Amino acid sequence: MTWDTRLDPFGKLLPGKSWDDQPGMDPGEQEYLLAVIDRPIAIHRCLAEVAGDLSAGAMLTELSALEQERGCDWLDVDEAEWTHRLGLSPAQQHATRRKLVRLGFLEEKLFGNVSRVHFRLVWPALDAALRQQSQQRVAYGDMTNH
């Protein structure tokens, strides 16, 4: 449904508008507004630092939020959902997941005959890495990254 952008809430023609104008929003303006008001991506800084980059930090942040929302250990998140949530292309998603698996922070598993990958955060490994990072920060006197 498109709104008639020529009219006020009472159905009267807005000042500067004409009945000859198009009733809807310019497609370029609509795309611009949708991009500007799109949902922001939040990243826990400590997760980005311990994982080594923003994409990995974003994925860890999002997985921890999904884990809490859904109340389960194994999460089913497809490529389209990752793209929507994080703006990562499928290639970026796969590279980030491989990195997180290599670091020991993420497990992947196929369930049954389904070809979709399920994910689980490895909290003991992540917690140990975060604690080690904090200890290194204290040892080197770098307490500015809080």
N, C-alpha and C positions, 0 to 999 in steps of 0.2 A: 504494500500500500504506500502510495506517495502522498505527501501533504501538498496542498495548494499553497505555495509560498508567496502567492500574490495577496492572500487574504489574512485579515486579523482574526482573532478567536471568535468574533461575532459574524464573520462572513463578509465583512466590508473590505473593499479594495484598499490595500496599504498605500500610503503616500509614495509617489515615485513609481508605482506599478501601473501597468495597463492591462486591459483584458486581452491585448494582443501578445503579451509576454507568455512564455511557457509556464504552465502551472507548477511544475516540479523544480527541484534543485538541479543546477548544472551538474552533470556527472563528474566532472573534474573536481568541483567544489565538494561534492558528496564524498568522493574518495579521499580528498584531503582531510575532511573532518573526521572520517572514520579512522584514518591513520593517526591523527593527533589524539583522539580520545580512546585509542586502543588501550587495552589493559597493560599496565607497566609490568616489567619483569623485575622481580625482587631477588637479590642474591645476598646470602649471608657471606660477609667478607671473609670470615674465618674459613668457610668451606671452599671459597675460591682460592685462598692462599694455600691451604693444605693440599688441594687437588692440583694446583699449579696454573689454572687459567679460569677465565670467567665462564666459559661454556660448561666446564665440569662443575664449577661452583653453582651455577644456575641449575644444572640437572640434579645435583645433590640436594639443593634447597627445595626444589620442586618435589623430589621424591620423598623427602621428609615431611613436607606438607601433605602430600597425597596419602602417605602412610597414616598420618593422624586423621585425615578426613575419612578415609575408607575403613580404618580400623583393622587392617590386615597386613601381614608381612609381605606376601608376594603380590606385586602390583602388575596389572595388565595395562600398558600404555602403548598405543600404536603410534606409528610415525606421524599421522595426521594430527593426533592430539599433542605430540611433542612440538610439532611445527606451530600449532596454535598457541600452546602455552609458553614456548621459549623462543620461537622464531628461528629455530635451527633447521637447516635443510636435512634431508635423510642422510647425506654423506657426513655432515657435521655430527649428527646424532650417533651414527655408528662409530665414528672416530672417538667421540667423547665417551661413549659406553666402553669401548675397548680400553681406553686409558683408565677409566674407573675400575674396570675388572682387573687390569694389570696392577693397579695400586692396591687392590684388595678391598676396595670400598663398596663394590657392587658385585652381586651374583646375578647371573642370567640363567633361565631355565625354560625349556619347552614343556608344557603340560599336555599330556595325552596326545591325541592326534592333531591337536591344534598347531598351526604353524606360527602362532604368535609367541613372542618372547615375553616372559614375565620377569620382573625385576625384584630384587630385595637388597636393601642397604645392609652392609655388614657393620653394624654399630660398634662392636668391640674394636675392629681395626680403625674405624673412623675416630672413635673416642681416643684411642692410643695415639694416633697421629696428631690430633688436636692438642692433647696434653703435652706431647713432645714439642710441638711447635711453641706452646706457651712457655715451657721450660727453657727453650732456646732463646726466646725473646727476653726472658728475665736474665739469663746468663750473659747475653750480649748487651743488656741495658736498653734494648729497643722496645719500649713500652708505648710507642706512639700509634700503633695500629689497632686501637680499640674502637 
